[in-house]
Amino acid sequence: MTTAETGRQGERAAAEYLRSRGYEICAMNWRQGRYELDIVARKGGRLHFVEVKTRRSGSLTPPEAAITPRKFRSLHRAASCYMAFAGGDYEAQFDLAAVEAMPDGKLHVTLTENAMEYHW
């Protein structure tokens, strides 16, 4: 399986995980120009911009390490663009879905809410 296929599989697993916990998926792989968001979900009047990071089990770099200040600035710009595009008056937060691909093919999803603090 290629890295891109693993990533897509992780995004699908994260979306199912969110759905099973009462989130409504508003968009997946949303793109506008150079901006991209993995998952936009809504729950309880709040928009969740969920960055999905998938790693194979035993990877030297944990998914959380991929959220750098530069990546966060990029996500913030994308989220601002999405909110202008979609309209609505929602509180927003940035979450991280860390997906670990196990050797047996199973995927383990861990959601970290407010993984990236930002005051709108």
C-alpha positions as CSV (number, residue, x, y, z in Angstrom):
1,M,0.0,0.0,0.0
2,T,1.4,3.4,-0.9
3,T,1.7,6.3,1.5
4,A,-1.2,8.1,-0.3
5,E,-3.4,5.1,0.0
6,T,-2.6,4.7,3.7
7,G,-3.5,8.4,4.2
8,R,-6.8,8.1,2.4
9,Q,-7.6,5.0,4.4
10,G,-6.8,6.9,7.6
11,E,-9.0,9.8,6.6
12,R,-12.0,7.4,6.0
13,A,-11.3,5.8,9.4
14,A,-11.2,9.2,11.1
15,A,-14.5,10.2,9.4
16,E,-16.2,7.0,10.6
17,Y,-14.8,7.5,14.1
18,L,-16.3,11.0,14.2
19,R,-19.7,9.9,12.8
20,S,-19.9,7.2,15.5
21,R,-19.5,9.9,18.1
22,G,-22.2,12.1,16.8
23,Y,-20.3,14.5,14.5
24,E,-21.8,15.5,11.2
25,I,-19.2,15.4,8.4
26,C,-19.5,18.7,6.4
27,A,-16.6,18.2,4.1
28,M,-13.7,15.8,3.4
29,N,-10.6,16.8,1.5
30,W,-12.0,20.3,1.0
31,R,-9.9,22.4,-1.4
32,Q,-10.0,26.0,-2.5
33,G,-6.9,27.1,-4.4
34,R,-3.9,26.2,-2.3
35,Y,-6.0,25.6,0.8
36,E,-6.9,22.1,2.0
37,L,-8.7,20.7,5.0
38,D,-8.8,17.0,5.7
39,I,-12.2,16.9,7.5
40,V,-14.7,19.6,8.5
41,A,-17.2,18.3,11.0
42,R,-20.0,19.9,13.0
43,K,-21.2,18.9,16.5
44,G,-23.2,21.0,18.9
45,G,-23.0,24.3,17.1
46,R,-19.2,24.1,16.7
47,L,-17.1,23.5,13.5
48,H,-14.3,21.1,14.0
49,F,-11.4,21.4,11.5
50,V,-9.8,17.9,11.9
51,E,-6.3,17.3,10.6
52,V,-5.7,13.6,10.0
53,K,-2.3,12.2,10.4
54,T,-1.8,8.5,9.6
55,R,1.3,6.5,10.5
56,R,2.1,2.9,10.3
57,S,2.5,1.1,13.6
58,G,6.1,1.5,14.9
59,S,6.8,4.7,12.9
60,L,9.6,6.7,14.4
61,T,7.6,9.9,14.1
62,P,4.3,10.1,16.0
63,P,1.4,11.8,14.2
64,E,1.4,14.7,16.7
65,A,4.9,15.7,15.6
66,A,3.5,16.7,12.1
67,I,1.6,19.6,13.6
68,T,4.2,22.3,13.4
69,P,3.5,26.1,13.8
70,R,3.9,26.4,10.0
71,K,1.3,23.7,9.4
72,F,-1.1,25.3,11.9
73,R,-0.8,28.7,10.2
74,S,-1.7,26.9,6.9
75,L,-4.7,25.2,8.6
76,H,-5.9,28.5,10.0
77,R,-5.8,30.2,6.6
78,A,-7.7,27.3,5.1
79,A,-10.3,27.3,7.9
80,S,-10.8,31.0,7.5
81,C,-11.4,30.5,3.8
82,Y,-13.8,27.7,4.5
83,M,-15.8,29.7,6.9
84,A,-16.0,32.6,4.5
85,F,-17.1,30.2,1.7
86,A,-19.6,28.2,3.8
87,G,-21.1,31.0,5.8
88,G,-22.8,30.4,9.1
89,D,-22.1,31.6,12.6
90,Y,-20.2,28.8,14.3
91,E,-17.5,28.5,17.0
92,A,-14.5,26.7,15.6
93,Q,-11.7,24.6,16.8
94,F,-8.8,22.6,15.5
95,D,-8.6,18.9,16.3
96,L,-6.1,16.1,15.4
97,A,-7.1,12.6,14.4
98,A,-4.1,10.4,14.9
99,V,-4.5,7.2,13.0
100,E,-2.2,4.2,13.5
101,A,-2.2,1.5,10.9
102,M,-1.5,-1.8,12.6
103,P,0.3,-4.7,10.9
104,D,-2.9,-6.7,10.8
105,G,-4.6,-4.0,8.7
106,K,-6.7,-2.5,11.6
107,L,-6.7,1.2,12.1
108,H,-6.7,2.8,15.6
109,V,-8.0,6.4,15.8
110,T,-7.2,8.8,18.6
111,L,-8.9,12.2,18.5
112,T,-7.3,15.1,20.3
113,E,-9.7,18.0,20.6
114,N,-8.4,21.5,20.6
115,A,-5.0,20.1,19.5
116,M,-4.2,23.5,18.1
117,E,-5.4,26.4,20.1
118,Y,-6.5,29.5,18.3
119,H,-8.6,32.4,19.4
120,W,-10.9,33.5,16.6
